[in-house]
Amino acid sequence: MESKRQQKFSRLIQKELSEIFQRDAHSLLPNAMITITKVRATPDLGIVRIFLSFFNTPDTALAINTITAHNAEIRYNLGKRIKDQVRGVPQLEFFMDDTNEYVDKMDKIFKRINADED
C-alpha cells in the first residue's frame, strides 16, 4: 500500500513526464503516442517505476528500449521541471504496460467460449 506521500509524488512525476513526452516524444519515436498508465514510487522516493503504453508503434519492445536508452536525458528534463518541488530527482525505470493486450486476449477467449456454447 502506497503512502499519501508516495501517491502525491507519483502524481507529480506522471504529470511532468506526460508533458515531457507530449513535447519531446516525436524526436524519440516519430509518429508514436506515449501514454503513462501508472507510476509507482519506492517508499524512499529514490526510484520511480513508470509503466508506458504505446500507440501507433509496430514494435513496442524497440520503443521501450529507445525510451530506456534516453533515460538520462528524460531524467535531466524532469529534474529541471521539478527541482523546486522535490529534494532529489529519482531514478527512472521504464516498463511496458501490457494491460490492453491482456484485455484483448481475454476478450478473444470469451468470444470463443461464447461461440462454442451457441
Rosetta constraint file for C-alpha pairs under 8 A:
AtomPair CA 2 CA 6 HARMONIC 5.91 0.50
AtomPair CA 2 CA 7 HARMONIC 6.41 0.50
AtomPair CA 2 CA 43 HARMONIC 7.71 0.50
AtomPair CA 3 CA 7 HARMONIC 6.27 0.50
AtomPair CA 3 CA 43 HARMONIC 7.82 0.50
AtomPair CA 4 CA 8 HARMONIC 6.07 0.50
AtomPair CA 5 CA 9 HARMONIC 6.11 0.50
AtomPair CA 6 CA 10 HARMONIC 5.96 0.50
AtomPair CA 6 CA 40 HARMONIC 7.69 0.50
AtomPair CA 6 CA 41 HARMONIC 5.83 0.50
AtomPair CA 6 CA 42 HARMONIC 7.30 0.50
AtomPair CA 6 CA 43 HARMONIC 6.58 0.50
AtomPair CA 6 CA 45 HARMONIC 6.97 0.50
AtomPair CA 7 CA 11 HARMONIC 6.17 0.50
AtomPair CA 7 CA 40 HARMONIC 7.79 0.50
AtomPair CA 7 CA 41 HARMONIC 7.71 0.50
AtomPair CA 8 CA 12 HARMONIC 6.33 0.50
AtomPair CA 9 CA 13 HARMONIC 6.26 0.50
AtomPair CA 9 CA 41 HARMONIC 7.37 0.50
AtomPair CA 9 CA 45 HARMONIC 7.71 0.50
AtomPair CA 10 CA 14 HARMONIC 6.04 0.50
AtomPair CA 10 CA 39 HARMONIC 5.53 0.50
AtomPair CA 10 CA 40 HARMONIC 6.01 0.50
AtomPair CA 10 CA 41 HARMONIC 6.03 0.50
AtomPair CA 10 CA 48 HARMONIC 7.69 0.50
AtomPair CA 11 CA 15 HARMONIC 6.08 0.50
AtomPair CA 11 CA 39 HARMONIC 7.43 0.50
AtomPair CA 12 CA 16 HARMONIC 6.22 0.50
AtomPair CA 13 CA 17 HARMONIC 5.91 0.50
AtomPair CA 13 CA 39 HARMONIC 7.57 0.50
AtomPair CA 13 CA 78 HARMONIC 7.97 0.50
AtomPair CA 14 CA 18 HARMONIC 5.91 0.50
AtomPair CA 14 CA 36 HARMONIC 6.81 0.50
AtomPair CA 14 CA 38 HARMONIC 7.72 0.50
AtomPair CA 14 CA 39 HARMONIC 6.31 0.50
AtomPair CA 15 CA 19 HARMONIC 6.49 0.50
AtomPair CA 16 CA 20 HARMONIC 6.29 0.50
AtomPair CA 16 CA 78 HARMONIC 6.77 0.50
AtomPair CA 16 CA 81 HARMONIC 7.19 0.50
AtomPair CA 16 CA 82 HARMONIC 7.85 0.50
AtomPair CA 17 CA 21 HARMONIC 6.02 0.50
AtomPair CA 17 CA 78 HARMONIC 6.69 0.50
AtomPair CA 18 CA 22 HARMONIC 5.97 0.50
AtomPair CA 18 CA 35 HARMONIC 7.30 0.50
AtomPair CA 18 CA 36 HARMONIC 6.64 0.50
AtomPair CA 19 CA 23 HARMONIC 6.10 0.50
AtomPair CA 20 CA 24 HARMONIC 5.81 0.50
AtomPair CA 20 CA 25 HARMONIC 7.47 0.50
AtomPair CA 20 CA 74 HARMONIC 7.80 0.50
AtomPair CA 20 CA 77 HARMONIC 7.50 0.50
AtomPair CA 20 CA 78 HARMONIC 7.57 0.50
AtomPair CA 21 CA 25 HARMONIC 4.68 0.50
AtomPair CA 21 CA 34 HARMONIC 6.77 0.50
AtomPair CA 22 CA 34 HARMONIC 7.68 0.50
AtomPair CA 24 CA 28 HARMONIC 7.15 0.50
AtomPair CA 25 CA 29 HARMONIC 5.79 0.50
AtomPair CA 25 CA 30 HARMONIC 7.25 0.50
AtomPair CA 25 CA 32 HARMONIC 7.62 0.50
AtomPair CA 25 CA 33 HARMONIC 7.64 0.50
AtomPair CA 25 CA 34 HARMONIC 7.39 0.50
AtomPair CA 26 CA 30 HARMONIC 4.53 0.50
AtomPair CA 26 CA 31 HARMONIC 6.49 0.50
AtomPair CA 26 CA 32 HARMONIC 7.02 0.50
AtomPair CA 28 CA 66 HARMONIC 7.07 0.50
AtomPair CA 28 CA 67 HARMONIC 7.31 0.50
AtomPair CA 29 CA 63 HARMONIC 7.09 0.50
AtomPair CA 29 CA 66 HARMONIC 7.83 0.50
AtomPair CA 31 CA 56 HARMONIC 6.80 0.50
AtomPair CA 31 CA 57 HARMONIC 7.78 0.50
AtomPair CA 32 CA 54 HARMONIC 6.83 0.50
AtomPair CA 32 CA 55 HARMONIC 5.86 0.50
AtomPair CA 32 CA 56 HARMONIC 5.15 0.50
AtomPair CA 32 CA 57 HARMONIC 5.69 0.50
AtomPair CA 33 CA 54 HARMONIC 5.79 0.50
AtomPair CA 33 CA 55 HARMONIC 5.08 0.50
AtomPair CA 33 CA 56 HARMONIC 6.59 0.50
AtomPair CA 33 CA 57 HARMONIC 7.94 0.50
AtomPair CA 34 CA 52 HARMONIC 6.69 0.50
AtomPair CA 34 CA 53 HARMONIC 5.94 0.50
AtomPair CA 34 CA 54 HARMONIC 4.86 0.50
AtomPair CA 34 CA 55 HARMONIC 6.56 0.50
AtomPair CA 35 CA 52 HARMONIC 5.64 0.50
AtomPair CA 35 CA 53 HARMONIC 5.07 0.50
AtomPair CA 35 CA 54 HARMONIC 6.28 0.50
AtomPair CA 36 CA 50 HARMONIC 6.93 0.50
AtomPair CA 36 CA 51 HARMONIC 5.91 0.50
AtomPair CA 36 CA 52 HARMONIC 4.70 0.50
AtomPair CA 36 CA 53 HARMONIC 6.35 0.50
AtomPair CA 37 CA 50 HARMONIC 7.83 0.50
AtomPair CA 37 CA 51 HARMONIC 5.66 0.50
AtomPair CA 37 CA 52 HARMONIC 5.77 0.50
AtomPair CA 37 CA 53 HARMONIC 6.59 0.50
AtomPair CA 37 CA 97 HARMONIC 7.17 0.50
AtomPair CA 38 CA 50 HARMONIC 6.05 0.50
AtomPair CA 38 CA 51 HARMONIC 5.13 0.50
AtomPair CA 38 CA 52 HARMONIC 7.40 0.50
AtomPair CA 39 CA 48 HARMONIC 6.82 0.50
AtomPair CA 39 CA 49 HARMONIC 5.72 0.50
AtomPair CA 39 CA 50 HARMONIC 4.66 0.50
AtomPair CA 39 CA 51 HARMONIC 6.28 0.50
AtomPair CA 40 CA 48 HARMONIC 5.70 0.50
AtomPair CA 40 CA 49 HARMONIC 5.16 0.50
AtomPair CA 40 CA 50 HARMONIC 6.63 0.50
AtomPair CA 41 CA 45 HARMONIC 5.56 0.50
AtomPair CA 41 CA 46 HARMONIC 7.51 0.50
AtomPair CA 41 CA 47 HARMONIC 5.96 0.50
AtomPair CA 41 CA 48 HARMONIC 4.42 0.50
AtomPair CA 41 CA 49 HARMONIC 6.29 0.50
AtomPair CA 42 CA 46 HARMONIC 6.44 0.50
AtomPair CA 42 CA 47 HARMONIC 5.65 0.50
AtomPair CA 42 CA 48 HARMONIC 6.45 0.50
AtomPair CA 45 CA 90 HARMONIC 6.50 0.50
AtomPair CA 46 CA 88 HARMONIC 7.76 0.50
AtomPair CA 46 CA 89 HARMONIC 7.51 0.50
AtomPair CA 46 CA 90 HARMONIC 4.61 0.50
AtomPair CA 46 CA 91 HARMONIC 6.16 0.50
AtomPair CA 47 CA 90 HARMONIC 5.10 0.50
AtomPair CA 47 CA 91 HARMONIC 4.71 0.50
AtomPair CA 47 CA 92 HARMONIC 6.09 0.50
AtomPair CA 47 CA 93 HARMONIC 7.34 0.50
AtomPair CA 48 CA 90 HARMONIC 6.26 0.50
AtomPair CA 48 CA 91 HARMONIC 6.14 0.50
AtomPair CA 48 CA 92 HARMONIC 5.18 0.50
AtomPair CA 48 CA 93 HARMONIC 6.15 0.50
AtomPair CA 49 CA 92 HARMONIC 6.18 0.50
AtomPair CA 49 CA 93 HARMONIC 4.79 0.50
AtomPair CA 49 CA 94 HARMONIC 5.99 0.50
AtomPair CA 49 CA 95 HARMONIC 7.19 0.50
AtomPair CA 50 CA 92 HARMONIC 7.15 0.50
AtomPair CA 50 CA 93 HARMONIC 6.04 0.50
AtomPair CA 50 CA 94 HARMONIC 4.90 0.50
AtomPair CA 50 CA 95 HARMONIC 6.05 0.50
AtomPair CA 51 CA 94 HARMONIC 6.01 0.50
AtomPair CA 51 CA 95 HARMONIC 4.79 0.50
AtomPair CA 51 CA 96 HARMONIC 5.57 0.50
AtomPair CA 51 CA 97 HARMONIC 5.22 0.50
AtomPair CA 52 CA 94 HARMONIC 7.08 0.50
AtomPair CA 52 CA 95 HARMONIC 6.16 0.50
AtomPair CA 52 CA 96 HARMONIC 5.22 0.50
AtomPair CA 52 CA 97 HARMONIC 5.33 0.50
AtomPair CA 53 CA 96 HARMONIC 6.36 0.50
AtomPair CA 53 CA 97 HARMONIC 5.44 0.50
AtomPair CA 53 CA 98 HARMONIC 7.28 0.50
AtomPair CA 54 CA 60 HARMONIC 6.80 0.50
AtomPair CA 54 CA 63 HARMONIC 7.85 0.50
AtomPair CA 57 CA 63 HARMONIC 7.37 0.50
AtomPair CA 59 CA 63 HARMONIC 6.43 0.50
AtomPair CA 60 CA 64 HARMONIC 6.18 0.50
AtomPair CA 60 CA 96 HARMONIC 7.88 0.50
AtomPair CA 61 CA 65 HARMONIC 6.19 0.50
AtomPair CA 62 CA 66 HARMONIC 6.10 0.50
AtomPair CA 63 CA 67 HARMONIC 6.33 0.50
AtomPair CA 64 CA 68 HARMONIC 6.10 0.50
AtomPair CA 64 CA 94 HARMONIC 7.19 0.50
AtomPair CA 64 CA 95 HARMONIC 7.11 0.50
AtomPair CA 64 CA 96 HARMONIC 6.75 0.50
AtomPair CA 65 CA 69 HARMONIC 6.01 0.50
AtomPair CA 66 CA 70 HARMONIC 6.46 0.50
AtomPair CA 67 CA 71 HARMONIC 6.27 0.50
AtomPair CA 67 CA 94 HARMONIC 7.57 0.50
AtomPair CA 68 CA 93 HARMONIC 7.70 0.50
AtomPair CA 68 CA 94 HARMONIC 6.48 0.50
AtomPair CA 70 CA 74 HARMONIC 6.25 0.50
AtomPair CA 71 CA 75 HARMONIC 5.99 0.50
AtomPair CA 71 CA 92 HARMONIC 7.02 0.50
AtomPair CA 72 CA 76 HARMONIC 6.07 0.50
AtomPair CA 73 CA 77 HARMONIC 6.29 0.50
AtomPair CA 74 CA 78 HARMONIC 6.12 0.50
AtomPair CA 75 CA 79 HARMONIC 6.02 0.50
AtomPair CA 75 CA 89 HARMONIC 7.48 0.50
AtomPair CA 75 CA 90 HARMONIC 7.99 0.50
AtomPair CA 75 CA 91 HARMONIC 7.47 0.50
AtomPair CA 75 CA 92 HARMONIC 6.94 0.50
AtomPair CA 76 CA 80 HARMONIC 6.36 0.50
AtomPair CA 77 CA 81 HARMONIC 6.54 0.50
AtomPair CA 78 CA 82 HARMONIC 6.24 0.50
AtomPair CA 78 CA 89 HARMONIC 7.69 0.50
AtomPair CA 79 CA 83 HARMONIC 5.42 0.50
AtomPair CA 79 CA 89 HARMONIC 5.65 0.50
AtomPair CA 82 CA 86 HARMONIC 6.25 0.50
AtomPair CA 82 CA 89 HARMONIC 7.79 0.50
AtomPair CA 83 CA 87 HARMONIC 7.27 0.50
AtomPair CA 83 CA 88 HARMONIC 7.48 0.50
AtomPair CA 83 CA 89 HARMONIC 7.48 0.50
AtomPair CA 98 CA 102 HARMONIC 6.25 0.50
AtomPair CA 99 CA 103 HARMONIC 6.18 0.50
AtomPair CA 100 CA 104 HARMONIC 6.18 0.50
AtomPair CA 101 CA 105 HARMONIC 6.16 0.50
AtomPair CA 102 CA 106 HARMONIC 6.19 0.50
AtomPair CA 103 CA 107 HARMONIC 6.11 0.50
AtomPair CA 104 CA 108 HARMONIC 6.30 0.50
AtomPair CA 105 CA 109 HARMONIC 6.39 0.50
AtomPair CA 106 CA 110 HARMONIC 6.18 0.50
AtomPair CA 107 CA 111 HARMONIC 6.09 0.50
AtomPair CA 108 CA 112 HARMONIC 6.14 0.50
AtomPair CA 109 CA 113 HARMONIC 6.23 0.50
AtomPair CA 110 CA 114 HARMONIC 6.12 0.50
AtomPair CA 111 CA 115 HARMONIC 6.04 0.50
AtomPair CA 112 CA 116 HARMONIC 6.18 0.50
AtomPair CA 113 CA 117 HARMONIC 6.35 0.50
AtomPair CA 114 CA 118 HARMONIC 6.47 0.50
